[in-house]
């Protein structure tokens, strides 16, 4: 894990001049640190490339972030495809919790 702060990770994830790998690593760091709110913010960014929004969404599919994922499903607003993916991820997290 790097010594980047959550804000630095978010900034890197949205930095279009950064490499794909660095941006993906930044999202992964947020997941590793259980930074659910920052991941949620990335998912909600309409102007962020869909690949990073999807990665952030998948990163929320953990027991630590299940309430944030539920909030995304219930309160939106999300694109239809993201909402469908979020609903499916939440279903899987809830099944694994039983």
Buried (B, 14 or more C-beta within 10 A) or exposed (E): EEEBEBEEBBEBBBEEEBEEEEBBBBBBBBBEBBBBEBBBBBBBBEEBBEEBBBBBBBBBBBEEBBEBBBBBBEEEEBEEEBBEBBBEBBEEBEEEEE
